[in-house]
Amino acid sequence: MPPDTLTGRISFLVMQPVDALRYAHGTPAAELGGLKTAAVLLLLVNFAFAMSLYYHGEALTAVP
């Protein structure tokens, strides 16, 4: 069972991905709303971080 808070769900997805997948396979889709929201938010944050690294990559190589 994932935690009730959004940050708890995100940490559940990051720290226990195998348990999250097992929980998702055995749970009806109607009950996965909070876990899906946390997964989408985590995906968007990772995408934004990757894009910022891509954009600022030249500045990072200039630092010795």
DAJO-V210307 format. One record per residue. N is the residue number from 1. PHI is phi as a letter, one per 20 degrees, with the letter a starting at -180 (* if undefined). OMEGA is omega in whole degrees, -180 to 180 (* if undefined). Layout:
# DAJO-V210307
N:PHI:OMEGA
N:PHI:OMEGA
This chain:
# DAJO-V210307
1:*:180
2:f:178
3:f:-176
4:e:-177
5:e:-180
6:f:179
7:f:175
8:f:178
9:f:178
10:f:179
11:f:176
12:f:179
13:f:-177
14:f:-172
15:e:-177
16:c:-176
17:f:180
18:f:177
19:f:178
20:f:178
21:f:177
22:f:178
23:f:-178
24:f:180
25:f:-177
26:e:-175
27:d:176
28:f:-176
29:f:-179
30:f:-178
31:e:-177
32:e:-176
33:g:-178
34:f:179
35:f:177
36:f:178
37:f:178
38:f:180
39:f:179
40:f:178
41:f:178
42:f:178
43:f:-180
44:f:178
45:f:178
46:f:178
47:f:179
48:f:178
49:f:179
50:f:179
51:f:178
52:f:175
53:f:178
54:f:-177
55:f:-177
56:e:-177
57:f:179
58:f:180
59:f:-180
60:f:179
61:f:180
62:f:-180
63:e:-179
64:f:*
